[in-house]
Amino acid sequence: MKRKELQARILDIFREEFEIENPGLDDNLGENYEFDSIDAIDLLREIEILLDRRLTRAEKKQAMEIRTINQILDYIEELAAAPSEMTRE
């Protein structure tokens, strides 16, 4: 999936799941949109669906520092490029 397609999908998720319309790609999601740790867990579940695999504990821990849409896109691209230890069955 190309970055523009990925960006469109992530923005759809933010609109549908979190009712956040058109967040800036470099906006701090927590400060600007009250995106909290519960939302982050829900987003990780959406990322698992998008990638069609379960994230490892280490991959989930890595996501804890993410604050912006661009960081989410970088994170997903990195996950997609890496070999998966666990895939959905």
C-alpha positions in Angstrom: 0.0 0.0 0.0 1.4 3.4 -1.0 1.7 6.1 1.7 -1.1 8.2 0.2 -3.4 5.2 0.3 -2.3 4.4 3.8 -2.8 8.0 4.9 -6.4 8.0 3.5 -7.2 4.8 5.3 -5.8 6.1 8.6 -7.7 9.4 8.2 -10.9 7.3 7.6 -10.2 5.4 10.8 -9.8 8.6 12.8 -13.0 10.0 11.3 -15.1 6.8 11.8 -13.7 5.4 15.0 -12.6 8.5 16.9 -14.8 11.3 15.4 -11.7 13.3 14.6 -12.1 15.2 11.3 -9.1 16.1 9.2 -6.3 16.1 11.9 -3.1 17.8 10.8 -0.5 15.2 9.9 2.0 16.7 12.4 -0.5 17.7 15.1 0.0 16.2 18.5 -3.1 14.0 18.8 -3.3 14.0 22.5 -2.9 17.7 23.0 -5.0 18.8 20.0 -7.7 16.1 19.9 -7.7 14.5 23.3 -6.6 11.2 21.8 -5.8 9.1 24.9 -4.3 5.6 25.8 -7.7 3.9 25.4 -7.9 5.4 21.9 -4.4 4.2 21.2 -5.3 0.6 22.1 -8.3 0.8 19.7 -6.0 2.2 17.0 -3.5 -0.6 17.4 -6.4 -3.1 16.9 -7.3 -1.2 13.6 -3.6 -1.4 12.6 -3.7 -5.2 13.2 -6.7 -5.4 10.9 -5.1 -3.3 8.3 -1.9 -5.4 8.3 -3.9 -8.6 8.7 -1.7 -9.8 11.6 -1.3 -9.5 15.3 1.2 -7.1 16.7 3.8 -8.4 19.1 4.2 -7.0 22.6 7.4 -5.2 21.4 5.6 -3.7 18.4 2.9 -2.4 20.7 5.4 -1.0 23.1 7.1 0.8 20.2 3.8 2.5 19.4 3.7 4.2 22.9 5.9 7.1 21.7 3.7 7.9 18.7 2.0 11.4 18.8 1.2 12.3 15.2 -0.5 10.9 12.1 2.9 11.0 10.2 4.5 9.0 13.0 1.6 6.5 12.7 2.2 6.2 9.0 6.0 5.7 9.5 5.2 3.0 12.2 2.8 1.1 9.9 5.3 1.3 7.0 8.0 -0.1 9.2 5.7 -2.9 10.4 4.7 -3.8 6.9 8.3 -4.0 5.7 9.4 -6.2 8.6 8.9 -9.9 8.6 6.0 -10.9 11.0 6.5 -13.4 13.8 2.8 -13.9 14.2 0.2 -13.7 11.5 -3.6 -14.0 11.8 -5.0 -17.5 11.4 
